[in-house]
Amino acid sequence: MSQALLIIAGPCAVESPAQLDAIASSLQKLGITHLRANIFKPRTSPSSFQGIEHNGIKIISSVAKKYHLKLVTEILDPDHLLLIAPIADIIQIGSRNMHNSALLKKIAQAHLKNPILLKRGFAATKQEVLGAINYLKEYGHQGEIILCERGIRTFTDGEYSRATLDLNFLAALKSDPLFHHRIIIDPSHAAGTAKLIEPLALAGIAAGADGLLIEVSLEPYLSQAQSDKEQHITPDVLKNIIQKSKQIHQLINKK
């Protein structure tokens, strides 16, 4: 029997206690169990918003506890581990750090049994992804490793999306008898625009994805977001996506 869909939702970046509290409350009402709450943000430009960093540690911990949500958050540096490992239910390794073997080793050793969410690098091959997973295993990690396909760099160059959601990669791994990890998709980063998120999410579920990592916000925070506001969806849109995703998931897993 297949597992229930894993839905991880929240803002691209935590910006204030009020923002995260409002979003978490809306997600709890939808039955969401996992809160995406990043306080360290790897950005292409150093002048872009870098996250609230250490100031957000108490915020993400208290909000997750208040709404009984599992906390999913990214770390960028081994120095973050002592601060984040005790409060995170799932540590995320972002696409930019998938190749960072030193970080993979440290996370594996510090986060021995709790799940790790590993995002595929935006130009990573299947073998490179499997190599990153093996780094985590070889250096002591004993818990679940959840892989996330977030889109790869192709020729779109922002014409209609931010990246290309690689369903070939997803289907290849799901059909590999030696691969036993859950794979979720991040349609937010593949789309780069809210209007494409639903069709990409549903296509991913139809291709065999085990869940979604999706960016959600609401007003007044949505229009003021300092990071990727174009690709956030509202809780109402997420509700519709989840309903359709569950129907597709049940259909393709029907025996």
Secondary structure by P-SEA (a helix, b strand, c coil): ccccbbbbbbccccccaaaaaaaaaaaaaacccccccccccccccccccccccccaaaaaaaaaaaabbbbbbccccccccccccccccbbbbccccccaaaaaaaaaaaacccbbbbbccccccaaaaaaaaaaaaaaccccbbbbbbcccccccccccccccccaaaaaaaaacccccbbbbbccccccccccaaaaaaaaaaaacccccbbbbbcccccccccccccccccaaaaaaaaaaaaaaaaaaacc
